[in-house]
Amino acid sequence: MEGIKYVGLGDLESFESEQIQSLAEEGFAKLMKKTRLKEAELSVFVKKIHKGEKSHHYELILKLNAPGTKNAWFDVRHEDFDLVKLAHICFEALAVNIEHEFGKKLQKEKFVA
């Protein structure tokens, strides 16, 4: 997807990098729709941190460049053992930061069956 830059995918397993790309594209699309930003660029920094032979966890940093807003850069940083959970936490935190910037709640998505 255009508008997303990835850093650190080479350190991950192939299924992990595909997973983070899929989650980032989905989260970025939802965020763009939710915030109604016309133009934005997302940078995804992912790092696998080893804590011994078998144990490891991930660090995920999301930076959103949204020109045209008072605060042009929004960023979040979290660590967790579960990559999927981590991506959801980061995108939710990024949405909260943007809501805080706009000073109002963003429109909730309505799903029609």
ABEGO torsion letter per residue (X at the ends): XBGBBBBGAAABBAAAAAAAAAAAAAAAAAAAAAAGBABBBBBBBBBBBBAEAABBBBBBBBBBBBBGBABABBBBBBBBABAAAAAAAAAAAAAAAAAAAAGBBBBBBBBBX
